[in-house]
Amino acid sequence: MFIGMYIGYTIFYFTRKNISPALPLISEKLNIDIIELGILSSVFYVVYGIGKFISGLLADRANIRTFMALGLFAASIIHLFMGYLNSLYLIVFFWGLNGAFQSMGFPPIAKGVVHWISPKERATKWTILSSSHTAGTFGIGLLVAGILNLYNKGILGWEAVFYVPGILGCITAFFLLIVLRDRPVSLGLPPIEEYKKDKPVVELTKSTMSHWQILKKYLFTNREIWILSFANMFIYIIRFGTLDWATIFLYDVKGIDQVSVAMFWTLMPLAGIPGGIVAGYLADRYWNGRCVPINVIYLSLLALSIVGFYFYSGPDSIFFTGIFLLLIGFLIDGPQNLISGVQASRVTVKEAISGACGMTGFFGYVGATFSGIGLAKITQVFGWSGMYATCVLSAIICILLVLLTWKKEKGT
C-alpha cells in the first residue's frame, strides 16, 4: 500500500508540475504576458481546490484503489494533446480540467494513511509518503530539463514536456489498480489501532453516527480544522509563490539562462524530500507526534531564507542562489505536510480524515490561486520585492495560526 501510494502520487505530480518550466515557452508561443500566465495558474488552482474538497468528502466513502487510479488516468489523457493546443482559452480550459482530475489524488492517500498507519508513527510515515509530491516535482524537473535540452538541439519538440508525462501517467494508473487495496478490514485484518495498541487523540463519541453527523461534528464545526485550513492557505501562498515564480524571477530579472533555471528549479523539491521527513521524525521523536513546535521552527527559518534568496540570488551569486533555494525547499515541505495532513488527522476522527484533508487542501489552493493572479498583480504594481515580502508575511501569519492549535493537538 505504501509503495503504491508513493509511486502513484509521484506520477500525479509528473502530470501537474510539468507546466512550470514550460511557462516561458508557452509565453513565447502565444505571445502572452505575466498576468495571462497568472490566470492560467489560478484557474488550475481554483478547480483543483474545489475538486479536492469534493473529492475529500467522496473519498471517505469510496474505494482507494479505483478512486486514485481513475483520477491519474484521466489527467494523463489530457497531457497527450495539451502541448499542441494553439489557443490560450483551450489551454486554460484543459489545464483547469486537469486540475479537477488531479484533485482525486491525495484524499484517497489520506484515507489510506489513517487506516494503515497508527497514530504514534503517523508523523514520520506521513511525511515520508508526502515526500512523493516533492519527488514528483524533482523528477519532472529533471525530465523537463532533459526534454528542453533536446529541444534546443532540435532533436525533440517541446510538446514532449506534456505527452511524455502523460504516457507515464497512463501506465502508472494501471499499476495502481494492481497494487492498491482499500481498508485493512476489507482484507479481513483488524483496525490498525487495535493491531498496534495505539489509541487516537480523537475518537467517535457514538459508533452509530451517520456520515453526515460525523462530518458536521468533527469537520464543519471543528475549530482546529478551520484554523489549520487558514494556515494551509498561507503555506500554499509561500510554496507556489516561491516555486512557480522562481523560474520567471531568475530568468527575466536575474538573467540566468533557461536550462540553468530549469536545473535550479529542481533544487527546492530535491531539498524538500529530506525537509519534510526530518520534520515528521522530529515531531514523533521529541514531541510525541505533535506538530506545532517543529512548524514554528521551520516557518521562522523559512522567512529568513526567502529574504536571503531575494537579495543574494543571480548569475554572480550562483552558490548563494542554490543554497537559498535548497533552504526554501527544505523548510517549506515540513509545515505543508504536517499542517494539512498529520495535524489534521490528530484533531479529527479517521472516519472524516479525507474530508478534513480535502478542506485544508481547498484552503491551500485558495492560497495557491492567490499565488497565481494575486502575486502576479502584486509583482506588477510593487515589483518583485512586493511579491517576496508577501511570502514572508504569510509565514509570520501561519506561525500565529498554528500556535492556536497547541492545546487541542496536545490532547488537553
Order of alpha helices (4+ residues) and beta strands (2+ residues): alpha-alpha-alpha-alpha-alpha-alpha-alpha-alpha-alpha-alpha-alpha-alpha-alpha-alpha-alpha-alpha-alpha-alpha-alpha
